């Protein structure tokens, strides 16, 4: 596990901001002073200020075993 402060993609930044916005909507206090009252904007301001970090876990990629030319379909 590694704590990351920079973002490797805009997609990851949006995911982190969305999760932080949900925390703010659930009652968490803002880490920076801001004029906005919207949770998404507050989360973006916190990220821009460098107050938000995330943990990136290394999950190994496992390829399914395929016998023959068939494509496996996973049903849940």
N, C-alpha and C positions, 0 to 999 in steps of 0.2 A: 504494500500500500504506500502511496506517495501523495502528499498534500501539494496540490497545484495552486498557484496564484495567477498564472497566465493561462490564456485559453488557446487551444490548438485549432479551434474552428469557431465560426459564428454560431453554428448549431449548438455546440456545447454551452456557449455563453447564454443562449436563449433558454436552454434547459435549466441552467443554474439560476438564472433570473426568475424563471417561472416558479421554481421550487421555493426560492426565497420570498417571492411575492405571496405564495400560499402561506408561508410562515407568518408574514406580516399581517395578512388577513385573519389569521388565527389568533392574533394578539401579541406577536413578538414586537419588540420595540425597534425602531429604526436605529441604525448604527451611525448615521450621519444626519446632520440637520439639513432639511430640505423644505422648500416652499410647497411642494406637491402633497396632495392627500391620497393620490392613487398608488396602490401597492406596487404595480409594475414599474412605475417611474421611480419610486423610492428604491426598489431593488436595483434598477439600472444605475442610480446615483451611487449606491453602496459599492457596486462592482467597479464603477469608474474611479471611486476613491480608493480602491484596493482593500476594502474591508471584508470581502467575501472570498473564501478559498473553497476548494472542493477536493474530495479524496478520489483519486483514480485508482481503481483496483485492476489488477492484471487478471483477466479471465482467459484461460487458454481456449483457443478455437479447436473444437473437436469436429472432425469430419465424420459423417455417418458412414458405416460400412455398407457398400453397395455391391451386391452380387449380380453380375450380369449387366445388361443395358438398361434395366429398370430404374426409375427415379423413385426414391422413397417418399411417401406422403405421410406426414405425421398428423394423427388425429388426436384431439384432446377430449 
